[in-house]
């Protein structure tokens, strides 16, 4: 991928990222497709690494507990708070970040 392609992909991912009520993402959580992204990471960068299938980086984040499947307690907390979360779809995953 060229540097221009890289930039275009990142800009596209940025445009596809939005704040959503957690309630609207429940079906992805129920299927096990909701991935939590730590608030200290750049959501667009994480989405880009997923889109490029960069297993090394993704595994490093997983090992360091920076990303992982959304847990029952996270989901319940977001429901209780009626949270808005940042989200972006990288099929089959929905990456979710709570910046609150």
Order of alpha helices (4+ residues) and beta strands (2+ residues): alpha-beta-alpha-beta-alpha-alpha-beta-alpha-beta-beta
